[in-house]
Amino acid sequence: MEVGGTTKPSRDFWDDVLAICEETQRNCFRIMHLVDRTTLQFYTRLHRLQWPRLYSYAYCMQFRHSQLWLLYK
């Protein structure tokens, strides 16, 4: 399924994203290079149950200070 030309992330893809979050707590902006804005927007809107996992990692990484956090908080 595609939304705005972006393919829905697979479970394996999102697990990889979460793993990167865990590995980069001291480098919170690195994830922005992996997950583009459209993909994250699509994912957070349709998969609300999964969002708290990313939210908690993002908060721990002080991701709230990034541009991406401001768009989706």
C-alpha positions in Angstrom: 0.0 0.0 0.0 1.3 3.4 -0.9 0.3 6.8 0.5 1.7 9.9 -1.1 4.2 7.7 -3.0 5.5 6.2 0.2 5.3 2.5 0.8 4.0 1.4 4.2 6.9 0.4 6.4 7.1 -3.3 7.1 7.3 -4.7 10.7 10.9 -5.6 10.1 11.7 -2.0 8.9 10.1 -0.5 12.0 11.8 -2.9 14.3 15.1 -1.8 12.7 14.1 1.8 13.4 13.4 1.1 17.0 16.8 -0.7 17.3 18.5 2.3 15.9 16.7 4.5 18.4 18.0 2.3 21.2 21.6 2.4 19.8 21.6 6.2 19.3 20.4 7.7 22.6 23.4 10.1 22.5 22.8 11.0 18.8 19.1 11.7 18.5 19.2 13.2 15.1 20.6 10.1 13.3 17.2 8.6 13.0 16.0 11.5 10.9 18.2 10.3 8.1 16.5 6.9 8.1 12.9 7.8 8.5 11.6 10.5 6.1 8.8 12.8 7.2 6.1 11.3 5.0 6.8 7.8 6.2 6.7 8.8 9.8 3.5 10.8 9.3 1.8 7.9 7.6 3.0 5.4 10.2 2.0 7.5 13.2 -1.5 8.1 11.8 -2.4 4.5 11.0 -0.5 2.7 13.7 -1.2 4.5 16.9 -0.6 1.5 19.0 3.0 1.3 17.9 3.6 5.1 18.4 4.1 5.0 22.2 7.2 2.8 21.6 8.8 5.4 19.4 7.5 8.2 21.6 9.2 6.8 24.7 12.6 6.3 22.8 12.3 9.8 21.4 11.6 11.3 24.7 14.6 9.6 26.3 16.8 10.8 23.5 15.4 14.4 23.9 14.1 14.1 20.4 11.5 16.6 21.4 14.1 19.3 20.6 14.4 18.2 16.9 12.3 19.6 14.0 10.7 16.1 13.5 9.5 16.0 17.2 7.9 19.5 16.8 6.0 18.3 13.8 4.6 15.2 15.4 4.3 15.9 19.2 
